[in-house]
């Protein structure tokens, strides 16, 4: 299980299509600080279909994608991704 499962669970409970969150709000949900790379590199927030970045599971497994990343203001928006054929909703 990914250490970002708390974010996944939080997003799964969200009833909104678009959710703007500060990095500190995300850290509160996770229960631990985001790594330094999350504050410095847009690639940390990438919506990768493949790859080894476990953090993407926090939002992508909940059916969201990141958008409108602002590293200066330390904010990111999660947007409900369109469902793909064969994609299953987590319960």
N, C-alpha and C positions, 0 to 999 in steps of 0.2 A: 504494500500500500504506500502510495506517495505521501511524503510529509506535507503536501499541499492539499490533502483530502479535505481539510477544514474549509478551505476556500471553495472547493467543488461543492461541498454540502451547503454552504452559505448561498452560493449562486443557484443551486438546484431549488432552494426554498424561495428564491426571489420570484416575484410575479411580474417583474418589469422586463421590457425588451431592451432597455438601455439603463446602465447603472454606472454612474461616475463615482469613483472612489479615490481617496487620497492614499498614498503609500502607508501612512500611519493607520488608516482604517483597515487596510488589508493586513497589516501586521497585527492589529487587534484581533481580527478574525482568525489568523493563523496561530497566534500565541507565541510568536517569535519574530525577530527582526528579519526583514528582507536582506539578502546579501548585498554587499557593496556594488556588485555588478548590476543589480536591478536599478540602482540610482544613477548609474553611469552609461549603460549601454542599451540602446533601443532593441538590440537583438535579444536581450533577455526576455522581452515581452512579445517575441515573435509567435505567430500562430502557425507553428510547424505541423505539417501532417505527419512527418517522420522526424527522427532525431532523438537525441538522448536527454534533452532538457526536460526534466521531470516537472518543472513549475508549470509548463503549458497544460499539464493534465488537470491542474486546478481549475482552469476556466474551460478548456476544450471538452473535457469529459462531462461538463455541465451544460454543454451546448452553446457556449459563448465564445466570442473572439474579442481580442483587444483592439482598441481603436483610440484615436485622439490622445496618444501618449504625450505627456508633457513632463520632461525630466526636470525642468526648472521649477515648476509648481508642484512637482512630485504627485502627479495625478494620472490616472488611466481610466478609460471608459471600457466597460464590458458590454458588448452588443450581442443579443441573441442571434446566433448563426442560423442561416437557413438549413433545414434538415436535408441531409443527403440520403439518397436511396441506400437502404441497408443499414442506416444508422439507427441505433437503438437508444431509447431514453433510459437513463439510470433511474432506478426506483429507490 
